[in-house]
């Protein structure tokens, strides 16, 4: 491997990293950790009633199943959830969480 570097070759992982960065996809890849690790970030009970929807302008939008859950998360858990997102993912750029009522698309809800 060292011989290849001396000859000017880059490891494929470095090439992929550069391509992702040049296409501005590295940030999206980092943000995908929120969606992949949601259960660990918020816990089993909250993840049954709230799911991440999108990230826009450093704000995480979360769908919740009801106005009661939205009020509870906003009032009691918003600060803790934001801290947990940052702690679990290392994404310091997420500045806020906004909750809105929406279809969670769970299998139970479809039957």
N, C-alpha and C positions, 0 to 999 in steps of 0.2 A: 504494500500500500504506500509506504514511504517513497519507494522508487517512482511510483506513478505521480505523486505530488511533486517530486523534484523535476519531473518531465513536464509539469504544467497541467496535468490532469486533475480534475476535481472529483471527489466521491459523488456518487449519484444522489445521495441525501442532500449534499450541498447544492447541487444543481436544481433539484426539486424545490428546495427552500428558496433559492433565488428566483425561480420561475413564479412560485406562489406570491412572493413579495412583489415582483414586477407587475403581476396581474391584480394586485391588491386583494388576493384571496387568503393571505396569511392571517389577517384579522378575522375573517369569516371562519376559518378553520379553528382558530382559538375560541371564538364565540360558540362554536358548535359543542364545546365541552359542557356548556350550560344545559343544552338539550339532552346530551348523552348521559349526564350525571344528575339529572333533576331529582330523582328519588333520594340520592345521597345528600344533595344540597338542602332540600327542604324537609326531608323525612317522609315516611310512608303515608301518614295520615293526610298531610297537606297535599302530597302529590296525587291523592285520590280525587281531590276537589279543585286543583289548580295546576295548569300546565303552561310552560313557556310558549309564547306564540311567535314573537319576533323581537329583534333588537333594531332600533332605529335611533340614530343620533345619540348613542350611548345610553339609551333608555331601554330597559327590558320590559316588554309588554307581556303580561300573564293573563291567560283566560281563566276565569273562575266559573263554577257551575251555578252560582246564585248570588243575589245581592247580599245575603247574610254572610257568605264566605268572603265576599269582596270587602264588606265593612270590617269583619274580624281581621282579615289580613292587613288591611290599611291601618287599622287602629292599633293592633297588638303585635304584628309580626313584620311589618315592612322593613324597619331598621335592621332587625335580626336576619331577615332573608337577604337583604342587600349585603350585609357583612358575610353571610354564609356563601353567597355567590362568589364574592371576591376571594374568600379564604379557600374554597374548593377549586376554583379555576385559575386564580392568579390574575383575573381580568380587573384591573383597577380602573379601567376606563368606563365601566358601567356606573353611572351616576345616580340613577333613579329606577324605581320599579313602578309601573302603572298597571293597575288591575282593571279588567273589564269582563263583563259577563259574556260568555260564549260557549259554544258546543265543544266539549272536550274530546268528542270523537272516540270515546271508549267503547269497547266491545259490549259491555253491559248496557250502555245507553242505546245501542243499535238493535238489541233484541226486544 
